[in-house]
Amino acid sequence: MVVLTKRLATQTKVKVSFTLALTAEARTKTRQRLEISEGKWICLRLPRGTVLKDGDLLSSEGGNVIVRIVAQPEPVMTVRGKTKLDLLRAAYHLGNRHVPIEITPEYLRLTPDTVLHSLLIKLGLQVTEETVPFHPETGAYGHSHS
């Protein structure tokens, strides 16, 4: 089994062995075993606190296998407001609930949740459910709670 233990600089010029699509949650797990094809497995053994990003490169212990991480599309709610202040208010309320959230100037994105969907609608925001790559904030201290 291939064991991935190191993250390489993304600008490193290397031949990538294959890509590995991971959800936002899976990109926060530093120790996991993943099936890459029928009967073939890889293992992640990365330093604790590592949060993988779209485009990251991982290397096996011997350096003979290089894997590119891609953000796997997953179900999300995309939130838009009429004004930037609408999004700020929504981010405040979502932050109080400690949910993983992707923050951009145009939208907020989070995992589907019926209670939060209702809250956001009551705040006057537009909520769209879609399946796209999800890139939540990692937190002010550079780690996740996963």
Contacts in CASP RR format, 6 or more apart in sequence:
PFRMAT RR
TARGET T0000
AUTHOR 0000-0000-0000
METHOD contacts of the structure
MODEL  1
MVVLTKRLATQTKVKVSFTLALTAEARTKTRQRLEISEGKWICLRLPRGT
VLKDGDLLSSEGGNVIVRIVAQPEPVMTVRGKTKLDLLRAAYHLGNRHVP
IEITPEYLRLTPDTVLHSLLIKLGLQVTEETVPFHPETGAYGHSHS
1 33 0 8 1.000
1 41 0 8 1.000
1 42 0 8 1.000
1 43 0 8 1.000
2 42 0 8 1.000
2 43 0 8 1.000
2 60 0 8 1.000
2 65 0 8 1.000
3 42 0 8 1.000
3 43 0 8 1.000
3 44 0 8 1.000
3 45 0 8 1.000
3 60 0 8 1.000
3 61 0 8 1.000
4 42 0 8 1.000
4 43 0 8 1.000
4 44 0 8 1.000
4 45 0 8 1.000
4 46 0 8 1.000
4 58 0 8 1.000
4 59 0 8 1.000
4 60 0 8 1.000
4 65 0 8 1.000
4 67 0 8 1.000
5 45 0 8 1.000
5 46 0 8 1.000
5 58 0 8 1.000
5 59 0 8 1.000
5 60 0 8 1.000
5 61 0 8 1.000
6 46 0 8 1.000
6 58 0 8 1.000
6 59 0 8 1.000
6 63 0 8 1.000
7 46 0 8 1.000
7 50 0 8 1.000
7 52 0 8 1.000
7 56 0 8 1.000
7 57 0 8 1.000
7 58 0 8 1.000
7 59 0 8 1.000
8 14 0 8 1.000
8 56 0 8 1.000
8 57 0 8 1.000
8 58 0 8 1.000
8 59 0 8 1.000
8 66 0 8 1.000
9 57 0 8 1.000
10 55 0 8 1.000
10 56 0 8 1.000
10 57 0 8 1.000
12 57 0 8 1.000
14 57 0 8 1.000
14 66 0 8 1.000
15 66 0 8 1.000
16 57 0 8 1.000
16 66 0 8 1.000
16 67 0 8 1.000
16 68 0 8 1.000
17 65 0 8 1.000
17 66 0 8 1.000
17 67 0 8 1.000
18 36 0 8 1.000
18 67 0 8 1.000
18 68 0 8 1.000
19 67 0 8 1.000
19 68 0 8 1.000
19 69 0 8 1.000
19 70 0 8 1.000
20 34 0 8 1.000
20 36 0 8 1.000
20 42 0 8 1.000
20 58 0 8 1.000
20 67 0 8 1.000
20 68 0 8 1.000
20 69 0 8 1.000
20 70 0 8 1.000
21 70 0 8 1.000
21 71 0 8 1.000
21 72 0 8 1.000
22 34 0 8 1.000
22 52 0 8 1.000
22 69 0 8 1.000
22 70 0 8 1.000
22 71 0 8 1.000
22 72 0 8 1.000
23 71 0 8 1.000
23 72 0 8 1.000
23 74 0 8 1.000
23 134 0 8 1.000
24 71 0 8 1.000
24 74 0 8 1.000
24 100 0 8 1.000
24 134 0 8 1.000
24 135 0 8 1.000
24 136 0 8 1.000
25 100 0 8 1.000
25 146 0 8 1.000
26 32 0 8 1.000
26 34 0 8 1.000
26 72 0 8 1.000
27 51 0 8 1.000
27 52 0 8 1.000
27 53 0 8 1.000
27 69 0 8 1.000
27 71 0 8 1.000
28 49 0 8 1.000
28 51 0 8 1.000
28 52 0 8 1.000
28 144 0 8 1.000
28 146 0 8 1.000
29 44 0 8 1.000
29 146 0 8 1.000
30 44 0 8 1.000
30 45 0 8 1.000
30 46 0 8 1.000
30 47 0 8 1.000
30 48 0 8 1.000
30 49 0 8 1.000
30 50 0 8 1.000
31 44 0 8 1.000
31 45 0 8 1.000
31 46 0 8 1.000
32 43 0 8 1.000
32 44 0 8 1.000
33 41 0 8 1.000
33 42 0 8 1.000
33 43 0 8 1.000
33 44 0 8 1.000
34 41 0 8 1.000
34 42 0 8 1.000
34 43 0 8 1.000
34 44 0 8 1.000
35 41 0 8 1.000
36 42 0 8 1.000
42 67 0 8 1.000
44 58 0 8 1.000
46 52 0 8 1.000
46 58 0 8 1.000
49 142 0 8 1.000
49 143 0 8 1.000
49 144 0 8 1.000
51 138 0 8 1.000
51 142 0 8 1.000
51 143 0 8 1.000
51 144 0 8 1.000
52 58 0 8 1.000
52 69 0 8 1.000
53 69 0 8 1.000
53 71 0 8 1.000
53 135 0 8 1.000
54 69 0 8 1.000
54 70 0 8 1.000
54 71 0 8 1.000
54 133 0 8 1.000
54 135 0 8 1.000
55 68 0 8 1.000
55 69 0 8 1.000
55 70 0 8 1.000
56 68 0 8 1.000
56 69 0 8 1.000
57 66 0 8 1.000
57 67 0 8 1.000
57 68 0 8 1.000
57 69 0 8 1.000
58 66 0 8 1.000
58 67 0 8 1.000
58 69 0 8 1.000
59 65 0 8 1.000
59 66 0 8 1.000
59 67 0 8 1.000
60 66 0 8 1.000
70 133 0 8 1.000
71 133 0 8 1.000
71 134 0 8 1.000
71 135 0 8 1.000
72 133 0 8 1.000
73 131 0 8 1.000
73 132 0 8 1.000
73 133 0 8 1.000
74 111 0 8 1.000
74 131 0 8 1.000
74 132 0 8 1.000
74 133 0 8 1.000
74 134 0 8 1.000
75 111 0 8 1.000
75 112 0 8 1.000
75 129 0 8 1.000
75 130 0 8 1.000
75 131 0 8 1.000
76 102 0 8 1.000
76 109 0 8 1.000
76 110 0 8 1.000
76 111 0 8 1.000
76 112 0 8 1.000
76 129 0 8 1.000
76 130 0 8 1.000
76 131 0 8 1.000
76 132 0 8 1.000
76 134 0 8 1.000
77 109 0 8 1.000
77 110 0 8 1.000
77 111 0 8 1.000
77 112 0 8 1.000
77 113 0 8 1.000
77 116 0 8 1.000
77 117 0 8 1.000
77 120 0 8 1.000
77 127 0 8 1.000
77 128 0 8 1.000
77 129 0 8 1.000
78 107 0 8 1.000
78 108 0 8 1.000
78 109 0 8 1.000
78 127 0 8 1.000
78 128 0 8 1.000
78 129 0 8 1.000
78 130 0 8 1.000
78 132 0 8 1.000
79 87 0 8 1.000
79 90 0 8 1.000
79 107 0 8 1.000
79 108 0 8 1.000
79 109 0 8 1.000
79 110 0 8 1.000
79 120 0 8 1.000
79 125 0 8 1.000
79 126 0 8 1.000
79 127 0 8 1.000
80 87 0 8 1.000
80 106 0 8 1.000
80 107 0 8 1.000
80 125 0 8 1.000
80 126 0 8 1.000
80 128 0 8 1.000
81 87 0 8 1.000
81 90 0 8 1.000
81 124 0 8 1.000
81 125 0 8 1.000
81 126 0 8 1.000
84 105 0 8 1.000
86 123 0 8 1.000
86 124 0 8 1.000
86 125 0 8 1.000
87 105 0 8 1.000
87 107 0 8 1.000
87 108 0 8 1.000
87 125 0 8 1.000
89 123 0 8 1.000
90 108 0 8 1.000
90 120 0 8 1.000
90 123 0 8 1.000
90 125 0 8 1.000
91 101 0 8 1.000
91 103 0 8 1.000
91 108 0 8 1.000
93 119 0 8 1.000
93 123 0 8 1.000
94 101 0 8 1.000
94 108 0 8 1.000
94 110 0 8 1.000
94 116 0 8 1.000
95 101 0 8 1.000
97 116 0 8 1.000
98 145 0 8 1.000
99 110 0 8 1.000
99 111 0 8 1.000
99 113 0 8 1.000
99 116 0 8 1.000
100 110 0 8 1.000
100 111 0 8 1.000
100 134 0 8 1.000
100 136 0 8 1.000
100 137 0 8 1.000
100 144 0 8 1.000
101 108 0 8 1.000
101 109 0 8 1.000
101 110 0 8 1.000
101 136 0 8 1.000
101 137 0 8 1.000
102 108 0 8 1.000
102 109 0 8 1.000
102 110 0 8 1.000
102 134 0 8 1.000
102 135 0 8 1.000
102 136 0 8 1.000
102 137 0 8 1.000
103 137 0 8 1.000
109 132 0 8 1.000
109 134 0 8 1.000
109 135 0 8 1.000
109 136 0 8 1.000
110 116 0 8 1.000
110 136 0 8 1.000
111 134 0 8 1.000
112 129 0 8 1.000
117 127 0 8 1.000
120 127 0 8 1.000
121 127 0 8 1.000
138 144 0 8 1.000
END
